[in-house]
Amino acid sequence: MKKTALLLLLIFLGSVLLQLVLPWWSVGPLCLVLAAWLRVSGGGTFLAGLLGVGLSWWLPAAWLNTHGANLLAARVATLLPLGGQPWLLVLLSGVLAGLVGGLAALSGALLRRAAGPRNAVPAA
């Protein structure tokens, strides 16, 4: 549990900083490397990636939506089948970003497990 919370915090802070200077997809390699480095279990890794990246995407989007950017969000939500609801667009973008982070973190944990040492099978 402690490693999962540390992974969540590192993913959140890293994705906030990376998204300031790099494209949106830069959170994928970040989650993959951090999950492989910290050796967290599969379910905890996915949850840390989902919440870390999802919150780092959703919090600024929600703040911008409440402080004047809701006109642009409403126009984009009109283009998508969201009924022109800007909050649905904010929620959807947070969920999609969280899924990218969660799947990348899970991939890192599984990659670490696949590359790890194998148990020796005694010869018969």
N, C-alpha and C positions, 0 to 999 in steps of 0.2 A: 504494500500500500504506500509505503514511504517513497519507493522508487517511482511509482506511478504518479504521485503528486509532484515529485521533482521533474519527471518527464513532462508533465502537463505545464508546469511553470516555465521550463526551458523552451518548450515548443511555442508557448504563448509569447514570451518575450522575444524569441528569435524570429518568429513570423511577423511580429509587429515591426521589428527593426528591418527585416529583409524587405518587407513590402513598401518601405519608404523609398528604396533605391532600386529594387529589382522588380521584374514582372511578377504577376500573381502566382505563377506556377513554381516559383522558387521555394515555396513552402514544402513542396513534395520532397525534393532532395534533403531539405533540412530535417523533416520528420523521419525520413528513412535513416539518415546517418545518426540522429539522436537516439532512435529506438534501437538500432543495432549496437550502439555504444553502451547504453545503459542496461541492456539485457532485462527488459521487463516482459512479463508474460503476455500472451496474445490478446486476451480480452482487455486487460489494463492498458496495453499499448494502443489498441484501437480507440478506446475511450479517451485516452490522453490526447491523441492526435485529433480526434473529432472535436473535443471541447477546446483544446488549445487554439487550433486554427479557426474553428467556427466562431469562437468569441473574439479572436483578433480581427475577424472580418465583420462580425455582426455589430459589435460595440461602436466602431466608427461610423458604420452605415446607419445605425439607429440614431446616433448623435447628429449626423448630417441631415437625416430626414426630419428631425425635430427642429433643426436650426436653419431652415430655409432651402434646403436642397430637395424638398418634397415635390416641387413642381417638375423637376427633371425625372425624379423617380416615378411620379404619376404618369408622365408621358411614356417612359419606358415600360411601365406596367400596362399601359394601354396597348402597346405593340405586342406584348406577350398575352397569353390567355389568362390574365389575372384580374380582369374586370376594372383596370385602372386603379387598383389599390396599392399605394406605395409601400405599405407595411408588409403586404404579401411578398413583394419584391425583395424587401430587406430580409425577411425570414427565409425565403427561398435561396437567396445568395449566401446567407450564413450556413444553411444546411448543406448546400453544394460544396462550399469551401471546407466545411467540417468533414464531409465525406472524402474529399481529396486528402486532407491531412490524416484522417483515420486509416484510410487504405494504404497510404504511403508509410505510416508508422507500423502498421501490421506487416507490410512487406519487409520493412527493415528488421523486425523481430523474427520473421520467418527466414529471412536471408541469413541472419546470425545463427539461427538454429541449424540451417542446412550446411553452413560452412564450419560449424563447430566440430569438435572431436567426436568420433563415432565410438560406440561401445564395441570392444573387440569380442568377436564370437569365437569361442574355443573350437579348434578343429576336432572332428570326431575320429 
